[in-house]
Amino acid sequence: MLKWRRHSCQEISDSQLTTVLSENVQERSASRADEC
């Protein structure tokens, strides 16, 4: 979880992370990795 946070280009607050940590973590982390 901490790794994908660092890879994200956009600034993400802990509150938003908690919401994202459900099922879209892997999907969004991959998408943001592509954007980078």
C-alpha positions in Angstrom: 0.0 0.0 0.0 2.8 2.4 0.9 4.6 1.6 -2.4 1.6 2.5 -4.6 1.2 5.7 -2.7 4.7 6.8 -3.6 4.1 5.9 -7.3 1.0 8.0 -7.6 1.7 11.3 -9.5 -1.3 13.1 -7.9 -1.3 14.2 -4.3 -3.6 11.9 -2.3 -4.7 12.6 1.2 -4.9 9.7 3.7 -8.7 10.1 3.8 -9.0 9.5 0.1 -6.6 6.6 0.3 -8.8 4.9 2.9 -11.7 5.1 0.5 -9.6 3.9 -2.5 -8.1 1.0 -0.5 -11.3 -1.0 -1.0 -11.0 -2.7 -4.4 -9.7 0.0 -6.8 -6.3 0.2 -5.3 -4.6 -2.1 -7.8 -6.6 -0.6 -10.8 -5.9 3.0 -9.9 -2.3 2.4 -9.0 -1.8 0.8 -12.4 -3.6 3.7 -14.2 -1.5 6.3 -12.4 1.7 4.4 -13.1 0.8 4.6 -16.8 0.1 8.4 -16.5 3.6 8.9 -14.9 
